[in-house]
Structure formats: C-alpha cells, structure tokens
Amino acid sequence: MLTVGQQFTLQREVRPEHTADVLGNPGVMVLGTPMLVSFAEVACHQLLLPHLKPGQGTVGTAVNIRHIKATPLGMSVTIVATLREVDRRRYLFDVEGRDARHQILSGQHERFVLELAPFLAGLQQPA
C-alpha cells in the first residue's frame, strides 16, 4: 500500500545526451535542467508504478524545481522522490537530488493517475 513518506531513489550517470550542449546550449557539457527535471519525473513515476492497476498510468501536471549546482559529464546523480501528499488521483512529491559533490536539485512534482485507454483515445479526437 502506498503511503505518505514512501521514497524511490533513482541513479543516473550524466551522459552526452543529457547535457545542456545537446539541448541547445553549445559547449556546456553539464547536466541540462530539462534532463534533471526528467530524472525527477521518472523517480516519482517509478514510486507510483508498482501501485497502479492494470490499464492505469501517470502523467506529470506540475513541476517546481530548483537546479542548484552543475553536474559534469560522467558524474552520477541520485534523485530521491518522497510522497508528500495524496488527494484521490493526485500525488504530490518532494524531490531532492545530489551528485558526488553537492545537492543539485530541490523541489516538488505533481502527478495524476489515470486510465490510459480513455486518455489516449481523447488525444485522437479532432480539435
């Protein structure tokens, strides 16, 4: 059973495809903020994943994150997602991140649990 306070820890090595350089900031070979946000979202989703019923998925709906320090190529980062609040299908997480030297991330992320089939079908409707 999923309870407030549960955590999931995600570890990733900063690779060339994660850098600010690849994301359009030429020559900046450090972990790009969009990738750090992605890592935080993955950690939160992974915390929810074992608790989903067949046919359910999660979507991110809000991100409030500070990217505190740069992490160079090749260094490992650790992201910890902690479930802070549950309101029916809405889940709010605290997210923290570190590399080998510093805290690099602090903030919150919100996800909703939904039924995938109706959600995906709704995307196929003409505007």
Residue frames relative to the residue before (quaternion, step in Angstrom):
aa qw qx qy qz dx dy dz
M 1.0000 0.0000 0.0000 0.0000 0.00 0.00 0.00
L 0.4204 -0.7131 0.5163 0.2196 3.53 -0.95 0.97
T 0.0217 0.8110 -0.5826 0.0484 3.59 -0.78 1.03
V 0.6231 -0.5192 0.4312 0.3952 3.52 -1.27 0.55
G 0.7355 0.3796 -0.3067 0.4699 3.55 -0.96 0.93
Q 0.5261 0.6210 -0.4253 0.3958 3.60 1.20 -0.33
Q 0.1867 -0.7986 0.5688 0.0623 3.52 -1.15 0.76
F 0.0999 -0.7283 0.6693 0.1074 3.48 -1.39 0.37
T 0.1760 -0.7838 0.5900 0.0816 3.56 -0.95 0.91
L 0.1191 -0.7821 0.6115 0.0118 3.53 -0.87 1.09
Q 0.0825 -0.7824 0.6151 0.0519 3.58 -0.95 0.86
R 0.0252 0.7816 -0.6213 0.0492 3.53 -1.04 0.90
E 0.3338 -0.6880 0.6025 0.2287 3.53 -1.21 0.62
V 0.4370 -0.6811 0.5162 0.2804 3.58 -0.95 0.85
R 0.0791 -0.7992 0.5954 -0.0235 3.54 -0.58 1.27
P 0.7111 -0.4588 0.2988 0.4410 3.60 -1.19 0.30
E 0.6758 0.5032 -0.3072 0.4424 3.62 0.98 -0.76
H 0.6461 0.5111 -0.3174 0.4697 3.63 1.27 -0.10
T 0.5680 0.6683 -0.3556 0.3229 3.57 1.24 -0.27
A 0.6294 -0.5185 0.4323 0.3850 3.50 -1.34 0.40
D 0.5566 0.6119 -0.3768 0.4169 3.59 1.15 -0.62
V 0.6912 0.4677 -0.2707 0.4799 3.59 0.84 -0.99
L 0.6985 0.4759 -0.2556 0.4693 3.56 1.12 -0.70
G 0.7170 -0.4907 0.2438 0.4309 3.59 1.23 0.37
N 0.6227 0.4850 -0.3584 0.4985 3.59 1.23 0.25
P 0.2539 -0.8433 0.4498 0.1483 3.58 0.39 1.31
G 0.8365 0.2286 -0.1948 0.4582 3.51 -1.02 0.98
V 0.6131 0.5368 -0.3578 0.4560 3.59 1.24 -0.17
M 0.0599 -0.8486 0.5241 -0.0397 3.52 0.05 1.40
V 0.4485 0.6198 -0.5011 0.4044 3.55 0.66 1.22
L 0.6793 -0.4675 0.3637 0.4332 3.56 -1.29 0.31
G 0.3436 -0.7520 0.5327 0.1806 3.56 -0.73 1.12
T 0.6051 -0.5909 0.3987 0.3546 3.55 -1.06 0.75
P 0.6487 0.5075 -0.3580 0.4399 3.67 0.82 -0.74
M 0.6507 0.4981 -0.3239 0.4729 3.61 1.04 -0.66
L 0.6217 0.5293 -0.3409 0.4660 3.58 1.05 -0.72
V 0.6229 0.5172 -0.3248 0.4888 3.58 1.04 -0.79
S 0.6371 0.5287 -0.3198 0.4608 3.59 0.98 -0.85
F 0.6389 0.5173 -0.3273 0.4661 3.59 0.93 -0.84
A 0.6505 0.5103 -0.3170 0.4646 3.60 0.97 -0.85
E 0.6474 0.5124 -0.3187 0.4656 3.60 0.97 -0.83
V 0.6459 0.5194 -0.3220 0.4575 3.58 0.95 -0.85
A 0.6389 0.5253 -0.3315 0.4538 3.60 0.94 -0.84
C 0.6688 0.4913 -0.3016 0.4694 3.60 0.92 -0.86
H 0.6456 0.5144 -0.3158 0.4679 3.58 0.94 -0.88
Q 0.6636 0.5159 -0.3068 0.4464 3.58 0.92 -0.89
L 0.6065 0.5432 -0.3554 0.4592 3.58 1.10 -0.59
L 0.7050 0.4578 -0.2552 0.4777 3.59 1.02 -0.81
L 0.5522 0.6959 -0.3731 0.2674 3.57 1.01 -0.87
P 0.7116 0.4458 -0.3091 0.4466 3.68 0.71 -0.82
H 0.6846 0.4927 -0.2717 0.4635 3.59 1.25 -0.33
L 0.5177 0.6437 -0.4120 0.3845 3.59 1.29 -0.01
K 0.4213 -0.6639 0.5572 0.2669 3.53 -1.20 0.65
P 0.6483 -0.4889 0.3785 0.4442 3.62 -1.17 0.36
G 0.7899 0.2926 -0.2392 0.4829 3.56 -0.96 0.91
Q 0.6311 0.5200 -0.3457 0.4603 3.60 1.24 -0.08
G 0.0485 -0.7596 0.6473 0.0417 3.53 -1.34 0.45
T 0.3414 -0.7142 0.5546 0.2562 3.55 -1.27 -0.11
V 0.1262 -0.7589 0.6327 0.0892 3.53 -1.26 0.53
G 0.4314 -0.6741 0.5372 0.2663 3.52 -1.13 0.73
T 0.1191 -0.8236 0.5536 0.0324 3.57 -0.95 0.89
A 0.7992 0.0495 -0.0427 0.5975 3.62 1.19 -0.28
V 0.0506 -0.7694 0.6368 0.0067 3.53 -1.14 0.78
N 0.0645 0.7581 -0.6458 0.0629 3.55 -0.91 1.00
I 0.1945 0.8119 -0.5011 0.2279 3.52 0.17 1.37
R 0.2173 -0.7278 0.6344 0.1437 3.52 -1.19 0.73
H 0.2166 -0.7284 0.6381 0.1240 3.55 -0.90 1.02
I 0.2197 -0.8659 0.4443 0.0678 3.53 -0.04 1.40
K 0.8118 0.0266 0.0417 0.5818 3.59 0.87 -0.96
A 0.5096 -0.6386 0.4893 0.3050 3.55 -1.24 0.56
T 0.1728 -0.7568 0.6236 0.0922 3.54 -1.17 0.75
P 0.3639 -0.7724 0.4780 0.2063 3.59 -0.62 1.10
L 0.6892 -0.4537 0.3931 0.4057 3.49 -1.37 0.36
G 0.8010 0.3028 -0.2413 0.4567 3.55 -1.03 0.91
M 0.6201 0.5349 -0.3575 0.4490 3.59 1.17 -0.36
S 0.4305 -0.6900 0.5238 0.2532 3.56 -1.17 0.63
V 0.1523 -0.7590 0.6252 0.0998 3.56 -1.16 0.69
T 0.1848 -0.7563 0.6203 0.0961 3.53 -1.20 0.68
I 0.1033 -0.7833 0.6127 0.0181 3.55 -0.78 1.12
V 0.1083 -0.7785 0.6165 0.0467 3.56 -0.90 0.96
A 0.1385 -0.7639 0.6286 0.0470 3.55 -0.79 1.13
T 0.0651 -0.7870 0.6135 0.0001 3.56 -0.86 1.03
L 0.3983 -0.7129 0.5239 0.2423 3.57 -0.75 1.05
R 0.1986 -0.8194 0.5345 0.0589 3.55 -0.61 1.21
E 0.8179 -0.0211 0.1054 0.5652 3.57 0.93 -0.96
V 0.1071 -0.7641 0.6333 0.0599 3.55 -1.16 0.72
D 0.0466 0.7641 -0.6407 0.0579 3.56 -0.92 0.99
R 0.7844 -0.2515 0.0803 0.5613 3.55 0.03 1.40
R 0.8292 -0.1335 0.1199 0.5294 3.63 -0.37 -1.19
R 0.5958 0.5666 -0.3454 0.4524 3.60 1.32 -0.06
Y 0.0712 -0.7920 0.6062 -0.0112 3.55 -0.90 1.06
L 0.1267 -0.7841 0.6059 0.0446 3.56 -0.82 1.05
F 0.1286 -0.8061 0.5775 0.0098 3.55 -0.88 1.06
D 0.2919 -0.6450 0.6641 0.2404 3.50 -1.33 0.49
V 0.0793 -0.7901 0.6067 0.0363 3.57 -0.98 0.84
E 0.0393 -0.7665 0.6407 -0.0185 3.52 -1.04 0.94
G 0.0431 -0.8085 0.5866 0.0207 3.55 -1.09 0.66
R 0.0841 -0.7786 0.6214 0.0233 3.53 -1.19 0.70
D 0.1905 -0.6883 0.6677 0.2104 3.49 -1.33 0.31
A 0.7660 -0.3704 0.2354 0.4696 3.62 -1.20 -0.21
R 0.7540 0.4047 -0.2012 0.4767 3.58 1.20 -0.47
H 0.8469 0.0884 0.0506 0.5219 3.57 0.88 -0.97
Q 0.5092 -0.5044 0.5562 0.4206 3.46 -1.42 -0.03
I 0.1421 -0.8267 0.5427 0.0430 3.59 -0.80 0.99
L 0.7952 0.1987 -0.0582 0.5699 3.58 1.22 -0.48
S 0.1122 0.7506 -0.6481 0.0623 3.51 -1.14 0.78
G 0.4331 0.7137 -0.4852 0.2601 3.58 -0.95 0.77
Q 0.4476 -0.6533 0.5383 0.2882 3.49 -1.34 -0.47
H 0.0901 -0.7648 0.6363 0.0449 3.50 -1.29 0.55
E 0.1936 -0.7777 0.5921 0.0845 3.56 -1.05 0.86
R 0.0218 -0.7815 0.6236 -0.0045 3.55 -1.04 0.87
F 0.2305 -0.7399 0.6144 0.1483 3.53 -1.28 0.54
V 0.3357 -0.6902 0.6012 0.2224 3.54 -1.15 0.70
L 0.0407 0.8054 -0.5884 0.0589 3.57 -0.93 0.91
E 0.5238 -0.5698 0.5176 0.3648 3.50 -1.38 0.22
L 0.4347 -0.7542 0.4313 0.2371 3.58 -0.55 1.17
A 0.6565 0.5417 -0.3429 0.3976 3.64 0.79 -0.92
P 0.7053 0.4274 -0.2993 0.4799 3.67 0.70 -0.88
F 0.6142 0.5517 -0.3471 0.4449 3.58 1.03 -0.74
L 0.7082 0.4538 -0.2606 0.4739 3.57 0.81 -1.00
A 0.6199 0.5396 -0.3393 0.4576 3.58 1.06 -0.74
G 0.6439 0.5419 -0.3114 0.4413 3.56 1.03 -0.81
L 0.6216 0.5415 -0.3396 0.4529 3.56 1.16 -0.50
Q 0.6498 0.5340 -0.3064 0.4458 3.58 1.21 -0.46
Q 0.5232 0.6484 -0.4073 0.3740 3.59 1.26 -0.27
P 0.4889 -0.6456 0.4842 0.3311 3.61 -0.98 0.76
A 0.5574 -0.6346 0.4355 0.3113 3.54 -1.15 0.72
